[in-house]
């Protein structure tokens, strides 16, 4: 999982990326290509 300050650029890497908020953190999840997982922090 990548940890970045800004997820905007990472969102555009794959069209299956979804932005999710969990416990006050922002995550990108991708069911089809889990290598694109990321967390903002």
PDB file of N, CA, C and O in Angstrom:
ATOM      1  N   UNK A   1       0.834  -1.191   0.000  1.00  0.00           N
ATOM      2  CA  UNK A   1       0.000   0.000   0.000  1.00  0.00           C
ATOM      3  C   UNK A   1       0.875   1.248   0.000  1.00  0.00           C
ATOM      4  O   UNK A   1       1.791   1.385   0.810  1.00  0.00           O
ATOM      5  N   UNK A   2       0.573   2.149  -0.922  1.00  0.00           N
ATOM      6  CA  UNK A   2       1.308   3.406  -0.971  1.00  0.00           C
ATOM      7  C   UNK A   2       0.682   4.404   0.003  1.00  0.00           C
ATOM      8  O   UNK A   2      -0.534   4.408   0.198  1.00  0.00           O
ATOM      9  N   UNK A   3       1.507   5.240   0.607  1.00  0.00           N
ATOM     10  CA  UNK A   3       1.011   6.294   1.482  1.00  0.00           C
ATOM     11  C   UNK A   3       1.450   7.625   0.893  1.00  0.00           C
ATOM     12  O   UNK A   3       2.645   7.902   0.791  1.00  0.00           O
ATOM     13  N   UNK A   4       0.485   8.446   0.507  1.00  0.00           N
ATOM     14  CA  UNK A   4       0.781   9.708  -0.169  1.00  0.00           C
ATOM     15  C   UNK A   4       0.046  10.854   0.499  1.00  0.00           C
ATOM     16  O   UNK A   4      -0.973  10.651   1.159  1.00  0.00           O
ATOM     17  N   UNK A   5       0.573  12.069   0.324  1.00  0.00           N
ATOM     18  CA  UNK A   5      -0.124  13.248   0.844  1.00  0.00           C
ATOM     19  C   UNK A   5      -1.331  13.597  -0.011  1.00  0.00           C
ATOM     20  O   UNK A   5      -2.350  14.061   0.500  1.00  0.00           O
ATOM     21  N   UNK A   6      -1.213  13.373  -1.301  1.00  0.00           N
ATOM     22  CA  UNK A   6      -2.325  13.670  -2.196  1.00  0.00           C
ATOM     23  C   UNK A   6      -2.613  12.451  -3.067  1.00  0.00           C
ATOM     24  O   UNK A   6      -1.709  11.895  -3.690  1.00  0.00           O
ATOM     25  N   UNK A   7      -3.881  12.043  -3.102  1.00  0.00           N
ATOM     26  CA  UNK A   7      -4.246  10.828  -3.833  1.00  0.00           C
ATOM     27  C   UNK A   7      -4.778  11.142  -5.229  1.00  0.00           C
ATOM     28  O   UNK A   7      -5.110  10.231  -5.988  1.00  0.00           O
ATOM     29  N   UNK A   8      -4.857  12.433  -5.569  1.00  0.00           N
ATOM     30  CA  UNK A   8      -5.486  12.813  -6.835  1.00  0.00           C
ATOM     31  C   UNK A   8      -4.794  12.166  -8.030  1.00  0.00           C
ATOM     32  O   UNK A   8      -5.456  11.626  -8.916  1.00  0.00           O
ATOM     33  N   UNK A   9      -3.478  12.220  -8.056  1.00  0.00           N
ATOM     34  CA  UNK A   9      -2.744  11.657  -9.198  1.00  0.00           C
ATOM     35  C   UNK A   9      -2.850  10.133  -9.217  1.00  0.00           C
ATOM     36  O   UNK A   9      -2.892   9.526 -10.287  1.00  0.00           O
ATOM     37  N   UNK A  10      -2.894   9.516  -8.034  1.00  0.00           N
ATOM     38  CA  UNK A  10      -2.987   8.059  -7.978  1.00  0.00           C
ATOM     39  C   UNK A  10      -4.369   7.568  -8.432  1.00  0.00           C
ATOM     40  O   UNK A  10      -4.501   6.456  -8.944  1.00  0.00           O
ATOM     41  N   UNK A  11      -5.389   8.401  -8.240  1.00  0.00           N
ATOM     42  CA  UNK A  11      -6.744   8.012  -8.629  1.00  0.00           C
ATOM     43  C   UNK A  11      -6.834   7.784 -10.133  1.00  0.00           C
ATOM     44  O   UNK A  11      -7.592   6.926 -10.585  1.00  0.00           O
ATOM     45  N   UNK A  12      -6.071   8.540 -10.909  1.00  0.00           N
ATOM     46  CA  UNK A  12      -6.201   8.486 -12.359  1.00  0.00           C
ATOM     47  C   UNK A  12      -5.424   7.342 -12.989  1.00  0.00           C
ATOM     48  O   UNK A  12      -5.447   7.186 -14.209  1.00  0.00           O
ATOM     49  N   UNK A  13      -4.739   6.542 -12.188  1.00  0.00           N
ATOM     50  CA  UNK A  13      -3.923   5.458 -12.752  1.00  0.00           C
ATOM     51  C   UNK A  13      -4.747   4.296 -13.281  1.00  0.00           C
ATOM     52  O   UNK A  13      -4.302   3.559 -14.161  1.00  0.00           O
ATOM     53  N   UNK A  14      -5.971   4.133 -12.734  1.00  0.00           N
ATOM     54  CA  UNK A  14      -6.800   3.005 -13.173  1.00  0.00           C
ATOM     55  C   UNK A  14      -8.261   3.400 -13.028  1.00  0.00           C
ATOM     56  O   UNK A  14      -8.625   4.117 -12.096  1.00  0.00           O
ATOM     57  N   UNK A  15      -9.118   2.922 -13.972  1.00  0.00           N
ATOM     58  CA  UNK A  15     -10.498   3.378 -13.869  1.00  0.00           C
ATOM     59  C   UNK A  15     -11.295   2.647 -12.821  1.00  0.00           C
ATOM     60  O   UNK A  15     -12.399   3.078 -12.488  1.00  0.00           O
ATOM     61  N   UNK A  16     -10.779   1.551 -12.283  1.00  0.00           N
ATOM     62  CA  UNK A  16     -11.507   0.825 -11.236  1.00  0.00           C
ATOM     63  C   UNK A  16     -11.209   1.339  -9.832  1.00  0.00           C
ATOM     64  O   UNK A  16     -11.734   0.806  -8.854  1.00  0.00           O
ATOM     65  N   UNK A  17     -10.373   2.369  -9.723  1.00  0.00           N
ATOM     66  CA  UNK A  17     -10.053   2.915  -8.406  1.00  0.00           C
ATOM     67  C   UNK A  17     -11.284   3.566  -7.782  1.00  0.00           C
ATOM     68  O   UNK A  17     -12.044   4.265  -8.451  1.00  0.00           O
ATOM     69  N   UNK A  18     -11.461   3.318  -6.482  1.00  0.00           N
ATOM     70  CA  UNK A  18     -12.543   3.961  -5.759  1.00  0.00           C
ATOM     71  C   UNK A  18     -11.979   4.666  -4.535  1.00  0.00           C
ATOM     72  O   UNK A  18     -11.104   4.138  -3.849  1.00  0.00           O
ATOM     73  N   UNK A  19     -12.485   5.855  -4.270  1.00  0.00           N
ATOM     74  CA  UNK A  19     -12.066   6.631  -3.107  1.00  0.00           C
ATOM     75  C   UNK A  19     -13.003   6.296  -1.949  1.00  0.00           C
ATOM     76  O   UNK A  19     -14.222   6.404  -2.078  1.00  0.00           O
ATOM     77  N   UNK A  20     -12.425   5.887  -0.813  1.00  0.00           N
ATOM     78  CA  UNK A  20     -13.220   5.461   0.335  1.00  0.00           C
ATOM     79  C   UNK A  20     -12.699   6.168   1.583  1.00  0.00           C
ATOM     80  O   UNK A  20     -11.491   6.320   1.760  1.00  0.00           O
ATOM     81  N   UNK A  21     -13.623   6.600   2.449  1.00  0.00           N
ATOM     82  CA  UNK A  21     -13.212   7.178   3.725  1.00  0.00           C
ATOM     83  C   UNK A  21     -13.524   6.182   4.826  1.00  0.00           C
ATOM     84  O   UNK A  21     -14.666   5.749   4.982  1.00  0.00           O
ATOM     85  N   UNK A  22     -12.496   5.822   5.589  1.00  0.00           N
ATOM     86  CA  UNK A  22     -12.687   4.890   6.710  1.00  0.00           C
ATOM     87  C   UNK A  22     -11.925   5.410   7.907  1.00  0.00           C
ATOM     88  O   UNK A  22     -10.724   5.668   7.833  1.00  0.00           O
ATOM     89  N   UNK A  23     -12.639   5.562   9.019  1.00  0.00           N
ATOM     90  CA  UNK A  23     -12.018   5.988  10.281  1.00  0.00           C
ATOM     91  C   UNK A  23     -11.205   7.260  10.100  1.00  0.00           C
ATOM     92  O   UNK A  23     -10.103   7.377  10.637  1.00  0.00           O
ATOM     93  N   UNK A  24     -11.738   8.205   9.354  1.00  0.00           N
ATOM     94  CA  UNK A  24     -11.062   9.497   9.192  1.00  0.00           C
ATOM     95  C   UNK A  24      -9.901   9.479   8.222  1.00  0.00           C
ATOM     96  O   UNK A  24      -9.245  10.504   8.038  1.00  0.00           O
ATOM     97  N   UNK A  25      -9.630   8.363   7.605  1.00  0.00           N
ATOM     98  CA  UNK A  25      -8.557   8.293   6.609  1.00  0.00           C
ATOM     99  C   UNK A  25      -9.152   8.102   5.232  1.00  0.00           C
ATOM    100  O   UNK A  25     -10.252   7.569   5.085  1.00  0.00           O
ATOM    101  N   UNK A  26      -8.412   8.543   4.219  1.00  0.00           N
ATOM    102  CA  UNK A  26      -8.886   8.416   2.848  1.00  0.00           C
ATOM    103  C   UNK A  26      -8.084   7.322   2.160  1.00  0.00           C
ATOM    104  O   UNK A  26      -6.853   7.330   2.188  1.00  0.00           O
ATOM    105  N   UNK A  27      -8.792   6.377   1.541  1.00  0.00           N
ATOM    106  CA  UNK A  27      -8.148   5.243   0.893  1.00  0.00           C
ATOM    107  C   UNK A  27      -8.559   5.159  -0.574  1.00  0.00           C
ATOM    108  O   UNK A  27      -9.653   5.577  -0.951  1.00  0.00           O
ATOM    109  N   UNK A  28      -7.662   4.611  -1.396  1.00  0.00           N
ATOM    110  CA  UNK A  28      -8.037   4.179  -2.740  1.00  0.00           C
ATOM    111  C   UNK A  28      -8.042   2.659  -2.709  1.00  0.00           C
ATOM    112  O   UNK A  28      -7.063   2.032  -2.302  1.00  0.00           O
ATOM    113  N   UNK A  29      -9.154   2.070  -3.144  1.00  0.00           N
ATOM    114  CA  UNK A  29      -9.198   0.616  -3.241  1.00  0.00           C
ATOM    115  C   UNK A  29      -9.530   0.236  -4.667  1.00  0.00           C
ATOM    116  O   UNK A  29     -10.228   0.959  -5.378  1.00  0.00           O
ATOM    117  N   UNK A  30      -9.013  -0.925  -5.073  1.00  0.00           N
ATOM    118  CA  UNK A  30      -9.237  -1.398  -6.430  1.00  0.00           C
ATOM    119  C   UNK A  30      -9.351  -2.914  -6.375  1.00  0.00           C
ATOM    120  O   UNK A  30      -8.367  -3.619  -6.149  1.00  0.00           O
ATOM    121  N   UNK A  31     -10.575  -3.402  -6.586  1.00  0.00           N
ATOM    122  CA  UNK A  31     -10.802  -4.843  -6.494  1.00  0.00           C
ATOM    123  C   UNK A  31     -10.081  -5.608  -7.609  1.00  0.00           C
ATOM    124  O   UNK A  31      -9.568  -6.703  -7.382  1.00  0.00           O
ATOM    125  N   UNK A  32     -10.046  -5.028  -8.808  1.00  0.00           N
ATOM    126  CA  UNK A  32      -9.476  -5.748  -9.953  1.00  0.00           C
ATOM    127  C   UNK A  32      -7.959  -5.740  -9.955  1.00  0.00           C
ATOM    128  O   UNK A  32      -7.335  -6.697 -10.414  1.00  0.00           O
ATOM    129  N   UNK A  33      -7.349  -4.655  -9.439  1.00  0.00           N
ATOM    130  CA  UNK A  33      -5.884  -4.552  -9.417  1.00  0.00           C
ATOM    131  C   UNK A  33      -5.457  -4.014  -8.054  1.00  0.00           C
ATOM    132  O   UNK A  33      -5.236  -2.813  -7.896  1.00  0.00           O
ATOM    133  N   UNK A  34      -5.341  -4.910  -7.068  1.00  0.00           N
ATOM    134  CA  UNK A  34      -5.055  -4.483  -5.690  1.00  0.00           C
ATOM    135  C   UNK A  34      -3.721  -3.755  -5.539  1.00  0.00           C
ATOM    136  O   UNK A  34      -3.464  -3.166  -4.490  1.00  0.00           O
ATOM    137  N   UNK A  35      -2.879  -3.782  -6.553  1.00  0.00           N
ATOM    138  CA  UNK A  35      -1.594  -3.076  -6.425  1.00  0.00           C
ATOM    139  C   UNK A  35      -1.771  -1.563  -6.393  1.00  0.00           C
ATOM    140  O   UNK A  35      -0.832  -0.839  -6.060  1.00  0.00           O
ATOM    141  N   UNK A  36      -2.961  -1.076  -6.735  1.00  0.00           N
ATOM    142  CA  UNK A  36      -3.205   0.367  -6.721  1.00  0.00           C
ATOM    143  C   UNK A  36      -3.721   0.862  -5.371  1.00  0.00           C
ATOM    144  O   UNK A  36      -4.113   2.022  -5.246  1.00  0.00           O
ATOM    145  N   UNK A  37      -3.724  -0.010  -4.360  1.00  0.00           N
ATOM    146  CA  UNK A  37      -4.197   0.429  -3.047  1.00  0.00           C
ATOM    147  C   UNK A  37      -3.331   1.568  -2.526  1.00  0.00           C
ATOM    148  O   UNK A  37      -2.110   1.545  -2.680  1.00  0.00           O
ATOM    149  N   UNK A  38      -3.962   2.563  -1.908  1.00  0.00           N
ATOM    150  CA  UNK A  38      -3.210   3.679  -1.363  1.00  0.00           C
ATOM    151  C   UNK A  38      -3.973   4.277  -0.181  1.00  0.00           C
ATOM    152  O   UNK A  38      -5.184   4.109  -0.036  1.00  0.00           O
ATOM    153  N   UNK A  39      -3.208   4.983   0.658  1.00  0.00           N
ATOM    154  CA  UNK A  39      -3.789   5.662   1.813  1.00  0.00           C
ATOM    155  C   UNK A  39      -3.229   7.067   1.870  1.00  0.00           C
ATOM    156  O   UNK A  39      -2.059   7.299   1.567  1.00  0.00           O
ATOM    157  N   UNK A  40      -4.079   8.004   2.263  1.00  0.00           N
ATOM    158  CA  UNK A  40      -3.600   9.383   2.428  1.00  0.00           C
ATOM    159  C   UNK A  40      -3.095   9.554   3.842  1.00  0.00           C
ATOM    160  O   UNK A  40      -3.719   9.079   4.791  1.00  0.00           O
ATOM    161  N   UNK A  41      -1.941  10.243   3.994  1.00  0.00           N
ATOM    162  CA  UNK A  41      -1.437  10.418   5.347  1.00  0.00           C
ATOM    163  C   UNK A  41      -0.211  11.225   5.458  1.00  0.00           C
ATOM    164  O   UNK A  41       0.295  11.431   6.561  1.00  0.00           O
TER     165      UNK A  41
END
